[in-house]
Amino acid sequence: MKIEGWPKVEKVLRHVDTIEGLGIDAADVDPDHWRHVAYWMKAGEAPRPYTAERHAAWRRRREIGK
């Protein structure tokens, strides 16, 4: 993800903090979610939150694909 400008970077860092607050390593988040975050941040909008349920679904999809 490439985000420029401190205000946007700060928002992404807060988003990462929120995800890590759920006990999820930000590096293990669904790559589609990070694309979503980048798209909405560039558009000046707030991305949807990443939830434990969404993460569980991502982990199941990843297991099926192995």
PDBQT receptor file of N, H, CA, C and O in Angstrom, charges set to zero:
ATOM      1  N   MET A   1       0.850  -1.156   0.000  1.00  0.00    +0.000 N 
ATOM      2  CA  MET A   1       0.000   0.000   0.000  1.00  0.00    +0.000 C 
ATOM      3  C   MET A   1       0.900   1.225   0.000  1.00  0.00    +0.000 C 
ATOM      4  O   MET A   1       1.897   1.279   0.720  1.00  0.00    +0.000 OA
ATOM      5  N   LYS A   2       0.540   2.198  -0.809  1.00  0.00    +0.000 N 
ATOM      6  H   LYS A   2      -0.270   2.154  -1.394  1.00  0.00    +0.000 HD
ATOM      7  CA  LYS A   2       1.286   3.450  -0.834  1.00  0.00    +0.000 C 
ATOM      8  C   LYS A   2       0.321   4.577  -0.485  1.00  0.00    +0.000 C 
ATOM      9  O   LYS A   2      -0.622   4.866  -1.222  1.00  0.00    +0.000 OA
ATOM     10  N   ILE A   3       0.579   5.198   0.648  1.00  0.00    +0.000 N 
ATOM     11  H   ILE A   3       1.345   4.964   1.246  1.00  0.00    +0.000 HD
ATOM     12  CA  ILE A   3      -0.232   6.328   1.100  1.00  0.00    +0.000 C 
ATOM     13  C   ILE A   3       0.718   7.491   1.340  1.00  0.00    +0.000 C 
ATOM     14  O   ILE A   3       1.756   7.320   1.980  1.00  0.00    +0.000 OA
ATOM     15  N   GLU A   4       0.380   8.652   0.842  1.00  0.00    +0.000 N 
ATOM     16  H   GLU A   4      -0.463   8.790   0.323  1.00  0.00    +0.000 HD
ATOM     17  CA  GLU A   4       1.233   9.828   1.015  1.00  0.00    +0.000 C 
ATOM     18  C   GLU A   4       0.521  10.877   1.848  1.00  0.00    +0.000 C 
ATOM     19  O   GLU A   4      -0.698  11.035   1.782  1.00  0.00    +0.000 OA
ATOM     20  N   GLY A   5       1.315  11.589   2.633  1.00  0.00    +0.000 N 
ATOM     21  H   GLY A   5       2.306  11.461   2.686  1.00  0.00    +0.000 HD
ATOM     22  CA  GLY A   5       0.778  12.661   3.466  1.00  0.00    +0.000 C 
ATOM     23  C   GLY A   5       0.521  12.162   4.881  1.00  0.00    +0.000 C 
ATOM     24  O   GLY A   5      -0.137  11.143   5.093  1.00  0.00    +0.000 OA
ATOM     25  N   TRP A   6       1.056  12.904   5.838  1.00  0.00    +0.000 N 
ATOM     26  H   TRP A   6       1.590  13.732   5.666  1.00  0.00    +0.000 HD
ATOM     27  CA  TRP A   6       0.963  12.461   7.227  1.00  0.00    +0.000 C 
ATOM     28  C   TRP A   6      -0.468  12.210   7.700  1.00  0.00    +0.000 C 
ATOM     29  O   TRP A   6      -0.690  11.205   8.375  1.00  0.00    +0.000 OA
ATOM     30  N   PRO A   7      -1.450  13.056   7.391  1.00  0.00    +0.000 N 
ATOM     31  CA  PRO A   7      -2.808  12.774   7.881  1.00  0.00    +0.000 C 
ATOM     32  C   PRO A   7      -3.328  11.400   7.432  1.00  0.00    +0.000 C 
ATOM     33  O   PRO A   7      -3.963  10.692   8.213  1.00  0.00    +0.000 OA
ATOM     34  N   LYS A   8      -3.060  11.031   6.186  1.00  0.00    +0.000 N 
ATOM     35  H   LYS A   8      -2.543  11.607   5.552  1.00  0.00    +0.000 HD
ATOM     36  CA  LYS A   8      -3.516   9.726   5.689  1.00  0.00    +0.000 C 
ATOM     37  C   LYS A   8      -2.713   8.595   6.317  1.00  0.00    +0.000 C 
ATOM     38  O   LYS A   8      -3.271   7.559   6.679  1.00  0.00    +0.000 OA
ATOM     39  N   VAL A   9      -1.411   8.792   6.447  1.00  0.00    +0.000 N 
ATOM     40  H   VAL A   9      -0.957   9.633   6.153  1.00  0.00    +0.000 HD
ATOM     41  CA  VAL A   9      -0.570   7.770   7.085  1.00  0.00    +0.000 C 
ATOM     42  C   VAL A   9      -1.031   7.545   8.518  1.00  0.00    +0.000 C 
ATOM     43  O   VAL A   9      -1.107   6.407   8.983  1.00  0.00    +0.000 OA
ATOM     44  N   GLU A  10      -1.335   8.625   9.209  1.00  0.00    +0.000 N 
ATOM     45  H   GLU A  10      -1.272   9.549   8.831  1.00  0.00    +0.000 HD
ATOM     46  CA  GLU A  10      -1.801   8.520  10.590  1.00  0.00    +0.000 C 
ATOM     47  C   GLU A  10      -3.106   7.719  10.671  1.00  0.00    +0.000 C 
ATOM     48  O   GLU A  10      -3.289   6.919  11.588  1.00  0.00    +0.000 OA
ATOM     49  N   LYS A  11      -4.006   7.936   9.716  1.00  0.00    +0.000 N 
ATOM     50  H   LYS A  11      -3.858   8.586   8.971  1.00  0.00    +0.000 HD
ATOM     51  CA  LYS A  11      -5.265   7.177   9.692  1.00  0.00    +0.000 C 
ATOM     52  C   LYS A  11      -5.007   5.688   9.463  1.00  0.00    +0.000 C 
ATOM     53  O   LYS A  11      -5.642   4.838  10.088  1.00  0.00    +0.000 OA
ATOM     54  N   VAL A  12      -4.076   5.381   8.569  1.00  0.00    +0.000 N 
ATOM     55  H   VAL A  12      -3.560   6.071   8.062  1.00  0.00    +0.000 HD
ATOM     56  CA  VAL A  12      -3.742   3.975   8.321  1.00  0.00    +0.000 C 
ATOM     57  C   VAL A  12      -3.151   3.352   9.578  1.00  0.00    +0.000 C 
ATOM     58  O   VAL A  12      -3.486   2.220   9.928  1.00  0.00    +0.000 OA
ATOM     59  N   LEU A  13      -2.277   4.080  10.257  1.00  0.00    +0.000 N 
ATOM     60  H   LEU A  13      -2.004   4.999   9.973  1.00  0.00    +0.000 HD
ATOM     61  CA  LEU A  13      -1.680   3.556  11.488  1.00  0.00    +0.000 C 
ATOM     62  C   LEU A  13      -2.745   3.319  12.554  1.00  0.00    +0.000 C 
ATOM     63  O   LEU A  13      -2.669   2.339  13.296  1.00  0.00    +0.000 OA
ATOM     64  N   ARG A  14      -3.729   4.199  12.638  1.00  0.00    +0.000 N 
ATOM     65  H   ARG A  14      -3.791   4.994  12.036  1.00  0.00    +0.000 HD
ATOM     66  CA  ARG A  14      -4.834   3.981  13.585  1.00  0.00    +0.000 C 
ATOM     67  C   ARG A  14      -5.628   2.739  13.191  1.00  0.00    +0.000 C 
ATOM     68  O   ARG A  14      -6.065   1.973  14.050  1.00  0.00    +0.000 OA
ATOM     69  N   HIS A  15      -5.809   2.550  11.899  1.00  0.00    +0.000 N 
ATOM     70  H   HIS A  15      -5.454   3.173  11.201  1.00  0.00    +0.000 HD
ATOM     71  CA  HIS A  15      -6.523   1.365  11.407  1.00  0.00    +0.000 C 
ATOM     72  C   HIS A  15      -5.749   0.099  11.802  1.00  0.00    +0.000 C 
ATOM     73  O   HIS A  15      -6.346  -0.883  12.245  1.00  0.00    +0.000 OA
ATOM     74  N   VAL A  16      -4.432   0.127  11.641  1.00  0.00    +0.000 N 
ATOM     75  H   VAL A  16      -3.948   0.925  11.282  1.00  0.00    +0.000 HD
ATOM     76  CA  VAL A  16      -3.584  -1.004  12.038  1.00  0.00    +0.000 C 
ATOM     77  C   VAL A  16      -3.717  -1.246  13.538  1.00  0.00    +0.000 C 
ATOM     78  O   VAL A  16      -3.850  -2.390  13.973  1.00  0.00    +0.000 OA
ATOM     79  N   ASP A  17      -3.681  -0.176  14.328  1.00  0.00    +0.000 N 
ATOM     80  H   ASP A  17      -3.573   0.753  13.975  1.00  0.00    +0.000 HD
ATOM     81  CA  ASP A  17      -3.827  -0.314  15.787  1.00  0.00    +0.000 C 
ATOM     82  C   ASP A  17      -5.151  -0.975  16.151  1.00  0.00    +0.000 C 
ATOM     83  O   ASP A  17      -5.204  -1.809  17.055  1.00  0.00    +0.000 OA
ATOM     84  N   THR A  18      -6.214  -0.605  15.451  1.00  0.00    +0.000 N 
ATOM     85  H   THR A  18      -6.171   0.073  14.717  1.00  0.00    +0.000 HD
ATOM     86  CA  THR A  18      -7.531  -1.189  15.716  1.00  0.00    +0.000 C 
ATOM     87  C   THR A  18      -7.517  -2.692  15.424  1.00  0.00    +0.000 C 
ATOM     88  O   THR A  18      -8.042  -3.490  16.200  1.00  0.00    +0.000 OA
ATOM     89  N   ILE A  19      -6.918  -3.060  14.308  1.00  0.00    +0.000 N 
ATOM     90  H   ILE A  19      -6.491  -2.412  13.677  1.00  0.00    +0.000 HD
ATOM     91  CA  ILE A  19      -6.831  -4.479  13.941  1.00  0.00    +0.000 C 
ATOM     92  C   ILE A  19      -6.009  -5.241  14.974  1.00  0.00    +0.000 C 
ATOM     93  O   ILE A  19      -6.401  -6.321  15.414  1.00  0.00    +0.000 OA
ATOM     94  N   GLU A  20      -4.878  -4.680  15.353  1.00  0.00    +0.000 N 
ATOM     95  H   GLU A  20      -4.560  -3.802  14.996  1.00  0.00    +0.000 HD
ATOM     96  CA  GLU A  20      -4.034  -5.347  16.349  1.00  0.00    +0.000 C 
ATOM     97  C   GLU A  20      -4.721  -5.410  17.705  1.00  0.00    +0.000 C 
ATOM     98  O   GLU A  20      -4.453  -6.316  18.494  1.00  0.00    +0.000 OA
ATOM     99  N   GLY A  21      -5.600  -4.459  17.981  1.00  0.00    +0.000 N 
ATOM    100  H   GLY A  21      -5.817  -3.723  17.340  1.00  0.00    +0.000 HD
ATOM    101  CA  GLY A  21      -6.381  -4.485  19.213  1.00  0.00    +0.000 C 
ATOM    102  C   GLY A  21      -7.339  -5.669  19.269  1.00  0.00    +0.000 C 
ATOM    103  O   GLY A  21      -7.777  -6.069  20.347  1.00  0.00    +0.000 OA
ATOM    104  N   LEU A  22      -7.661  -6.227  18.108  1.00  0.00    +0.000 N 
ATOM    105  H   LEU A  22      -7.304  -5.903  17.232  1.00  0.00    +0.000 HD
ATOM    106  CA  LEU A  22      -8.508  -7.423  18.039  1.00  0.00    +0.000 C 
ATOM    107  C   LEU A  22      -7.694  -8.695  18.254  1.00  0.00    +0.000 C 
ATOM    108  O   LEU A  22      -8.239  -9.799  18.282  1.00  0.00    +0.000 OA
ATOM    109  N   GLY A  23      -6.376  -8.524  18.407  1.00  0.00    +0.000 N 
ATOM    110  H   GLY A  23      -5.933  -7.628  18.385  1.00  0.00    +0.000 HD
ATOM    111  CA  GLY A  23      -5.512  -9.689  18.559  1.00  0.00    +0.000 C 
ATOM    112  C   GLY A  23      -5.086 -10.286  17.231  1.00  0.00    +0.000 C 
ATOM    113  O   GLY A  23      -4.645 -11.434  17.174  1.00  0.00    +0.000 OA
ATOM    114  N   ILE A  24      -5.215  -9.514  16.165  1.00  0.00    +0.000 N 
ATOM    115  H   ILE A  24      -5.573  -8.581  16.210  1.00  0.00    +0.000 HD
ATOM    116  CA  ILE A  24      -4.867  -9.974  14.817  1.00  0.00    +0.000 C 
ATOM    117  C   ILE A  24      -3.593  -9.261  14.381  1.00  0.00    +0.000 C 
ATOM    118  O   ILE A  24      -3.495  -8.038  14.475  1.00  0.00    +0.000 OA
ATOM    119  N   ASP A  25      -2.624 -10.025  13.907  1.00  0.00    +0.000 N 
ATOM    120  H   ASP A  25      -2.703 -11.019  13.830  1.00  0.00    +0.000 HD
ATOM    121  CA  ASP A  25      -1.392  -9.448  13.376  1.00  0.00    +0.000 C 
ATOM    122  C   ASP A  25      -1.740  -8.775  12.046  1.00  0.00    +0.000 C 
ATOM    123  O   ASP A  25      -2.323  -9.405  11.164  1.00  0.00    +0.000 OA
ATOM    124  N   ALA A  26      -1.385  -7.511  11.905  1.00  0.00    +0.000 N 
ATOM    125  H   ALA A  26      -0.911  -7.000  12.622  1.00  0.00    +0.000 HD
ATOM    126  CA  ALA A  26      -1.724  -6.769  10.688  1.00  0.00    +0.000 C 
ATOM    127  C   ALA A  26      -1.154  -7.432   9.433  1.00  0.00    +0.000 C 
ATOM    128  O   ALA A  26      -1.712  -7.281   8.346  1.00  0.00    +0.000 OA
ATOM    129  N   ALA A  27      -0.054  -8.160   9.574  1.00  0.00    +0.000 N 
ATOM    130  H   ALA A  27       0.399  -8.283  10.457  1.00  0.00    +0.000 HD
ATOM    131  CA  ALA A  27       0.547  -8.848   8.427  1.00  0.00    +0.000 C 
ATOM    132  C   ALA A  27      -0.285 -10.042   7.975  1.00  0.00    +0.000 C 
ATOM    133  O   ALA A  27      -0.108 -10.526   6.857  1.00  0.00    +0.000 OA
ATOM    134  N   ASP A  28      -1.189 -10.524   8.823  1.00  0.00    +0.000 N 
ATOM    135  H   ASP A  28      -1.333 -10.131   9.731  1.00  0.00    +0.000 HD
ATOM    136  CA  ASP A  28      -2.035 -11.673   8.489  1.00  0.00    +0.000 C 
ATOM    137  C   ASP A  28      -3.411 -11.281   7.959  1.00  0.00    +0.000 C 
ATOM    138  O   ASP A  28      -4.240 -12.147   7.682  1.00  0.00    +0.000 OA
ATOM    139  N   VAL A  29      -3.653  -9.990   7.817  1.00  0.00    +0.000 N 
ATOM    140  H   VAL A  29      -2.979  -9.287   8.041  1.00  0.00    +0.000 HD
ATOM    141  CA  VAL A  29      -4.951  -9.500   7.344  1.00  0.00    +0.000 C 
ATOM    142  C   VAL A  29      -5.122  -9.845   5.865  1.00  0.00    +0.000 C 
ATOM    143  O   VAL A  29      -4.153  -9.874   5.106  1.00  0.00    +0.000 OA
ATOM    144  N   ASP A  30      -6.353 -10.103   5.473  1.00  0.00    +0.000 N 
ATOM    145  H   ASP A  30      -7.140 -10.080   6.089  1.00  0.00    +0.000 HD
ATOM    146  CA  ASP A  30      -6.701 -10.385   4.080  1.00  0.00    +0.000 C 
ATOM    147  C   ASP A  30      -6.134  -9.280   3.173  1.00  0.00    +0.000 C 
ATOM    148  O   ASP A  30      -6.442  -8.107   3.384  1.00  0.00    +0.000 OA
ATOM    149  N   PRO A  31      -5.318  -9.627   2.175  1.00  0.00    +0.000 N 
ATOM    150  CA  PRO A  31      -4.769  -8.614   1.270  1.00  0.00    +0.000 C 
ATOM    151  C   PRO A  31      -5.850  -7.766   0.597  1.00  0.00    +0.000 C 
ATOM    152  O   PRO A  31      -5.622  -6.591   0.306  1.00  0.00    +0.000 OA
ATOM    153  N   ASP A  32      -7.020  -8.349   0.347  1.00  0.00    +0.000 N 
ATOM    154  H   ASP A  32      -7.205  -9.303   0.583  1.00  0.00    +0.000 HD
ATOM    155  CA  ASP A  32      -8.117  -7.573  -0.235  1.00  0.00    +0.000 C 
ATOM    156  C   ASP A  32      -8.522  -6.425   0.678  1.00  0.00    +0.000 C 
ATOM    157  O   ASP A  32      -8.926  -5.364   0.203  1.00  0.00    +0.000 OA
ATOM    158  N   HIS A  33      -8.417  -6.631   1.975  1.00  0.00    +0.000 N 
ATOM    159  H   HIS A  33      -8.088  -7.493   2.361  1.00  0.00    +0.000 HD
ATOM    160  CA  HIS A  33      -8.776  -5.557   2.902  1.00  0.00    +0.000 C 
ATOM    161  C   HIS A  33      -7.791  -4.396   2.772  1.00  0.00    +0.000 C 
ATOM    162  O   HIS A  33      -8.201  -3.235   2.789  1.00  0.00    +0.000 OA
ATOM    163  N   TRP A  34      -6.503  -4.695   2.641  1.00  0.00    +0.000 N 
ATOM    164  H   TRP A  34      -6.170  -5.638   2.627  1.00  0.00    +0.000 HD
ATOM    165  CA  TRP A  34      -5.529  -3.607   2.507  1.00  0.00    +0.000 C 
ATOM    166  C   TRP A  34      -5.735  -2.852   1.197  1.00  0.00    +0.000 C 
ATOM    167  O   TRP A  34      -5.529  -1.640   1.149  1.00  0.00    +0.000 OA
ATOM    168  N   ARG A  35      -6.137  -3.548   0.133  1.00  0.00    +0.000 N 
ATOM    169  H   ARG A  35      -6.304  -4.534   0.172  1.00  0.00    +0.000 HD
ATOM    170  CA  ARG A  35      -6.451  -2.845  -1.120  1.00  0.00    +0.000 C 
ATOM    171  C   ARG A  35      -7.648  -1.931  -0.911  1.00  0.00    +0.000 C 
ATOM    172  O   ARG A  35      -7.673  -0.801  -1.397  1.00  0.00    +0.000 OA
ATOM    173  N   HIS A  36      -8.639  -2.433  -0.183  1.00  0.00    +0.000 N 
ATOM    174  H   HIS A  36      -8.619  -3.351   0.212  1.00  0.00    +0.000 HD
ATOM    175  CA  HIS A  36      -9.823  -1.639   0.145  1.00  0.00    +0.000 C 
ATOM    176  C   HIS A  36      -9.424  -0.394   0.936  1.00  0.00    +0.000 C 
ATOM    177  O   HIS A  36      -9.886   0.707   0.636  1.00  0.00    +0.000 OA
ATOM    178  N   VAL A  37      -8.573  -0.563   1.937  1.00  0.00    +0.000 N 
ATOM    179  H   VAL A  37      -8.198  -1.458   2.181  1.00  0.00    +0.000 HD
ATOM    180  CA  VAL A  37      -8.123   0.564   2.760  1.00  0.00    +0.000 C 
ATOM    181  C   VAL A  37      -7.415   1.597   1.887  1.00  0.00    +0.000 C 
ATOM    182  O   VAL A  37      -7.704   2.790   1.982  1.00  0.00    +0.000 OA
ATOM    183  N   ALA A  38      -6.496   1.149   1.043  1.00  0.00    +0.000 N 
ATOM    184  H   ALA A  38      -6.261   0.180   0.966  1.00  0.00    +0.000 HD
ATOM    185  CA  ALA A  38      -5.756   2.076   0.184  1.00  0.00    +0.000 C 
ATOM    186  C   ALA A  38      -6.695   2.844  -0.739  1.00  0.00    +0.000 C 
ATOM    187  O   ALA A  38      -6.554   4.056  -0.905  1.00  0.00    +0.000 OA
ATOM    188  N   TYR A  39      -7.644   2.149  -1.332  1.00  0.00    +0.000 N 
ATOM    189  H   TYR A  39      -7.759   1.165  -1.197  1.00  0.00    +0.000 HD
ATOM    190  CA  TYR A  39      -8.597   2.790  -2.245  1.00  0.00    +0.000 C 
ATOM    191  C   TYR A  39      -9.394   3.880  -1.539  1.00  0.00    +0.000 C 
ATOM    192  O   TYR A  39      -9.485   5.006  -2.030  1.00  0.00    +0.000 OA
ATOM    193  N   TRP A  40      -9.967   3.550  -0.395  1.00  0.00    +0.000 N 
ATOM    194  H   TRP A  40      -9.894   2.636   0.004  1.00  0.00    +0.000 HD
ATOM    195  CA  TRP A  40     -10.809   4.515   0.305  1.00  0.00    +0.000 C 
ATOM    196  C   TRP A  40     -10.007   5.648   0.921  1.00  0.00    +0.000 C 
ATOM    197  O   TRP A  40     -10.488   6.779   0.981  1.00  0.00    +0.000 OA
ATOM    198  N   MET A  41      -8.800   5.368   1.379  1.00  0.00    +0.000 N 
ATOM    199  H   MET A  41      -8.409   4.449   1.330  1.00  0.00    +0.000 HD
ATOM    200  CA  MET A  41      -7.958   6.437   1.924  1.00  0.00    +0.000 C 
ATOM    201  C   MET A  41      -7.595   7.431   0.822  1.00  0.00    +0.000 C 
ATOM    202  O   MET A  41      -7.624   8.642   1.038  1.00  0.00    +0.000 OA
ATOM    203  N   LYS A  42      -7.254   6.917  -0.353  1.00  0.00    +0.000 N 
ATOM    204  H   LYS A  42      -7.231   5.932  -0.528  1.00  0.00    +0.000 HD
ATOM    205  CA  LYS A  42      -6.920   7.799  -1.472  1.00  0.00    +0.000 C 
ATOM    206  C   LYS A  42      -8.123   8.629  -1.889  1.00  0.00    +0.000 C 
ATOM    207  O   LYS A  42      -7.970   9.755  -2.362  1.00  0.00    +0.000 OA
ATOM    208  N   ALA A  43      -9.317   8.077  -1.716  1.00  0.00    +0.000 N 
ATOM    209  H   ALA A  43      -9.440   7.162  -1.331  1.00  0.00    +0.000 HD
ATOM    210  CA  ALA A  43     -10.545   8.798  -2.054  1.00  0.00    +0.000 C 
ATOM    211  C   ALA A  43     -10.965   9.759  -0.944  1.00  0.00    +0.000 C 
ATOM    212  O   ALA A  43     -11.922  10.517  -1.104  1.00  0.00    +0.000 OA
ATOM    213  N   GLY A  44     -10.253   9.727   0.175  1.00  0.00    +0.000 N 
ATOM    214  H   GLY A  44      -9.476   9.111   0.305  1.00  0.00    +0.000 HD
ATOM    215  CA  GLY A  44     -10.585  10.617   1.280  1.00  0.00    +0.000 C 
ATOM    216  C   GLY A  44     -11.725  10.123   2.147  1.00  0.00    +0.000 C 
ATOM    217  O   GLY A  44     -12.321  10.897   2.897  1.00  0.00    +0.000 OA
ATOM    218  N   GLU A  45     -12.028   8.852   2.049  1.00  0.00    +0.000 N 
ATOM    219  H   GLU A  45     -11.544   8.224   1.439  1.00  0.00    +0.000 HD
ATOM    220  CA  GLU A  45     -13.124   8.263   2.823  1.00  0.00    +0.000 C 
ATOM    221  C   GLU A  45     -12.578   7.260   3.832  1.00  0.00    +0.000 C 
ATOM    222  O   GLU A  45     -11.435   6.815   3.730  1.00  0.00    +0.000 OA
ATOM    223  N   ALA A  46     -13.406   6.917   4.797  1.00  0.00    +0.000 N 
ATOM    224  H   ALA A  46     -14.335   7.279   4.880  1.00  0.00    +0.000 HD
ATOM    225  CA  ALA A  46     -13.013   5.939   5.812  1.00  0.00    +0.000 C 
ATOM    226  C   ALA A  46     -13.283   4.525   5.301  1.00  0.00    +0.000 C 
ATOM    227  O   ALA A  46     -14.363   4.254   4.777  1.00  0.00    +0.000 OA
ATOM    228  N   PRO A  47     -12.317   3.625   5.449  1.00  0.00    +0.000 N 
ATOM    229  CA  PRO A  47     -12.548   2.235   5.053  1.00  0.00    +0.000 C 
ATOM    230  C   PRO A  47     -13.436   1.530   6.063  1.00  0.00    +0.000 C 
ATOM    231  O   PRO A  47     -13.555   1.962   7.209  1.00  0.00    +0.000 OA
ATOM    232  N   ARG A  48     -14.057   0.444   5.630  1.00  0.00    +0.000 N 
ATOM    233  H   ARG A  48     -13.960   0.093   4.698  1.00  0.00    +0.000 HD
ATOM    234  CA  ARG A  48     -14.864  -0.332   6.574  1.00  0.00    +0.000 C 
ATOM    235  C   ARG A  48     -13.922  -1.014   7.560  1.00  0.00    +0.000 C 
ATOM    236  O   ARG A  48     -12.775  -1.301   7.219  1.00  0.00    +0.000 OA
ATOM    237  N   PRO A  49     -14.382  -1.271   8.754  1.00  0.00    +0.000 N 
ATOM    238  CA  PRO A  49     -13.509  -1.907   9.747  1.00  0.00    +0.000 C 
ATOM    239  C   PRO A  49     -13.251  -3.370   9.407  1.00  0.00    +0.000 C 
ATOM    240  O   PRO A  49     -14.070  -4.031   8.768  1.00  0.00    +0.000 OA
ATOM    241  N   TYR A  50     -12.114  -3.853   9.841  1.00  0.00    +0.000 N 
ATOM    242  H   TYR A  50     -11.448  -3.316  10.360  1.00  0.00    +0.000 HD
ATOM    243  CA  TYR A  50     -11.768  -5.269   9.714  1.00  0.00    +0.000 C 
ATOM    244  C   TYR A  50     -12.207  -5.924  11.007  1.00  0.00    +0.000 C 
ATOM    245  O   TYR A  50     -11.868  -5.455  12.094  1.00  0.00    +0.000 OA
ATOM    246  N   THR A  51     -12.954  -7.000  10.896  1.00  0.00    +0.000 N 
ATOM    247  H   THR A  51     -13.229  -7.381  10.013  1.00  0.00    +0.000 HD
ATOM    248  CA  THR A  51     -13.507  -7.640  12.086  1.00  0.00    +0.000 C 
ATOM    249  C   THR A  51     -12.916  -9.031  12.279  1.00  0.00    +0.000 C 
ATOM    250  O   THR A  51     -12.322  -9.605  11.366  1.00  0.00    +0.000 OA
ATOM    251  N   ALA A  52     -13.092  -9.556  13.479  1.00  0.00    +0.000 N 
ATOM    252  H   ALA A  52     -13.574  -9.090  14.221  1.00  0.00    +0.000 HD
ATOM    253  CA  ALA A  52     -12.644 -10.919  13.768  1.00  0.00    +0.000 C 
ATOM    254  C   ALA A  52     -13.374 -11.908  12.864  1.00  0.00    +0.000 C 
ATOM    255  O   ALA A  52     -12.786 -12.901  12.434  1.00  0.00    +0.000 OA
ATOM    256  N   GLU A  53     -14.643 -11.650  12.572  1.00  0.00    +0.000 N 
ATOM    257  H   GLU A  53     -15.120 -10.844  12.921  1.00  0.00    +0.000 HD
ATOM    258  CA  GLU A  53     -15.418 -12.529  11.697  1.00  0.00    +0.000 C 
ATOM    259  C   GLU A  53     -14.861 -12.523  10.275  1.00  0.00    +0.000 C 
ATOM    260  O   GLU A  53     -14.734 -13.570   9.640  1.00  0.00    +0.000 OA
ATOM    261  N   ARG A  54     -14.532 -11.332   9.787  1.00  0.00    +0.000 N 
ATOM    262  H   ARG A  54     -14.635 -10.481  10.303  1.00  0.00    +0.000 HD
ATOM    263  CA  ARG A  54     -13.963 -11.208   8.440  1.00  0.00    +0.000 C 
ATOM    264  C   ARG A  54     -12.607 -11.923   8.383  1.00  0.00    +0.000 C 
ATOM    265  O   ARG A  54     -12.277 -12.571   7.390  1.00  0.00    +0.000 OA
ATOM    266  N   HIS A  55     -11.832 -11.792   9.460  1.00  0.00    +0.000 N 
ATOM    267  H   HIS A  55     -12.100 -11.265  10.266  1.00  0.00    +0.000 HD
ATOM    268  CA  HIS A  55     -10.526 -12.446   9.505  1.00  0.00    +0.000 C 
ATOM    269  C   HIS A  55     -10.679 -13.969   9.522  1.00  0.00    +0.000 C 
ATOM    270  O   HIS A  55      -9.929 -14.677   8.849  1.00  0.00    +0.000 OA
ATOM    271  N   ALA A  56     -11.637 -14.465  10.280  1.00  0.00    +0.000 N 
ATOM    272  H   ALA A  56     -12.246 -13.890  10.826  1.00  0.00    +0.000 HD
ATOM    273  CA  ALA A  56     -11.879 -15.913  10.324  1.00  0.00    +0.000 C 
ATOM    274  C   ALA A  56     -12.270 -16.427   8.937  1.00  0.00    +0.000 C 
ATOM    275  O   ALA A  56     -11.837 -17.503   8.526  1.00  0.00    +0.000 OA
ATOM    276  N   ALA A  57     -13.085 -15.661   8.223  1.00  0.00    +0.000 N 
ATOM    277  H   ALA A  57     -13.437 -14.786   8.557  1.00  0.00    +0.000 HD
ATOM    278  CA  ALA A  57     -13.482 -16.055   6.867  1.00  0.00    +0.000 C 
ATOM    279  C   ALA A  57     -12.262 -16.080   5.944  1.00  0.00    +0.000 C 
ATOM    280  O   ALA A  57     -12.122 -16.988   5.125  1.00  0.00    +0.000 OA
ATOM    281  N   TRP A  58     -11.389 -15.095   6.074  1.00  0.00    +0.000 N 
ATOM    282  H   TRP A  58     -11.503 -14.357   6.740  1.00  0.00    +0.000 HD
ATOM    283  CA  TRP A  58     -10.172 -15.048   5.269  1.00  0.00    +0.000 C 
ATOM    284  C   TRP A  58      -9.290 -16.267   5.559  1.00  0.00    +0.000 C 
ATOM    285  O   TRP A  58      -8.751 -16.881   4.638  1.00  0.00    +0.000 OA
ATOM    286  N   ARG A  59      -9.150 -16.608   6.823  1.00  0.00    +0.000 N 
ATOM    287  H   ARG A  59      -9.588 -16.109   7.571  1.00  0.00    +0.000 HD
ATOM    288  CA  ARG A  59      -8.316 -17.757   7.183  1.00  0.00    +0.000 C 
ATOM    289  C   ARG A  59      -8.895 -19.052   6.618  1.00  0.00    +0.000 C 
ATOM    290  O   ARG A  59      -8.146 -19.925   6.178  1.00  0.00    +0.000 OA
ATOM    291  N   ARG A  60     -10.231 -19.183   6.627  1.00  0.00    +0.000 N 
ATOM    292  H   ARG A  60     -10.839 -18.474   6.985  1.00  0.00    +0.000 HD
ATOM    293  CA  ARG A  60     -10.866 -20.378   6.047  1.00  0.00    +0.000 C 
ATOM    294  C   ARG A  60     -10.628 -20.435   4.533  1.00  0.00    +0.000 C 
ATOM    295  O   ARG A  60     -10.309 -21.496   3.995  1.00  0.00    +0.000 OA
ATOM    296  N   ARG A  61     -10.783 -19.301   3.851  1.00  0.00    +0.000 N 
ATOM    297  H   ARG A  61     -11.042 -18.439   4.288  1.00  0.00    +0.000 HD
ATOM    298  CA  ARG A  61     -10.545 -19.263   2.400  1.00  0.00    +0.000 C 
ATOM    299  C   ARG A  61      -9.094 -19.617   2.079  1.00  0.00    +0.000 C 
ATOM    300  O   ARG A  61      -8.820 -20.330   1.114  1.00  0.00    +0.000 OA
ATOM    301  N   ARG A  62      -8.181 -19.118   2.886  1.00  0.00    +0.000 N 
ATOM    302  H   ARG A  62      -8.404 -18.538   3.670  1.00  0.00    +0.000 HD
ATOM    303  CA  ARG A  62      -6.759 -19.392   2.677  1.00  0.00    +0.000 C 
ATOM    304  C   ARG A  62      -6.463 -20.884   2.865  1.00  0.00    +0.000 C 
ATOM    305  O   ARG A  62      -5.676 -21.459   2.112  1.00  0.00    +0.000 OA
ATOM    306  N   GLU A  63      -7.087 -21.508   3.859  1.00  0.00    +0.000 N 
ATOM    307  H   GLU A  63      -7.726 -21.041   4.470  1.00  0.00    +0.000 HD
ATOM    308  CA  GLU A  63      -6.893 -22.943   4.095  1.00  0.00    +0.000 C 
ATOM    309  C   GLU A  63      -7.431 -23.777   2.936  1.00  0.00    +0.000 C 
ATOM    310  O   GLU A  63      -6.807 -24.755   2.524  1.00  0.00    +0.000 OA
ATOM    311  N   ILE A  64      -8.578 -23.389   2.419  1.00  0.00    +0.000 N 
ATOM    312  H   ILE A  64      -9.085 -22.594   2.753  1.00  0.00    +0.000 HD
ATOM    313  CA  ILE A  64      -9.183 -24.118   1.299  1.00  0.00    +0.000 C 
ATOM    314  C   ILE A  64      -8.279 -24.051   0.073  1.00  0.00    +0.000 C 
ATOM    315  O   ILE A  64      -8.187 -25.009  -0.694  1.00  0.00    +0.000 OA
ATOM    316  N   GLY A  65      -7.616 -22.918  -0.103  1.00  0.00    +0.000 N 
ATOM    317  H   GLY A  65      -7.690 -22.140   0.520  1.00  0.00    +0.000 HD
ATOM    318  CA  GLY A  65      -6.766 -22.720  -1.273  1.00  0.00    +0.000 C 
ATOM    319  C   GLY A  65      -5.432 -23.437  -1.230  1.00  0.00    +0.000 C 
ATOM    320  O   GLY A  65      -4.704 -23.440  -2.223  1.00  0.00    +0.000 OA
ATOM    321  N   LYS A  66      -5.096 -24.044  -0.106  1.00  0.00    +0.000 N 
ATOM    322  H   LYS A  66      -5.687 -24.042   0.701  1.00  0.00    +0.000 HD
ATOM    323  CA  LYS A  66      -3.788 -24.725  -0.002  1.00  0.00    +0.000 C 
ATOM    324  C   LYS A  66      -3.796 -26.050  -0.705  1.00  0.00    +0.000 C 
ATOM    325  O   LYS A  66      -2.783 -26.749  -0.715  1.00  0.00    +0.000 OA
TER     326      LYS A  66
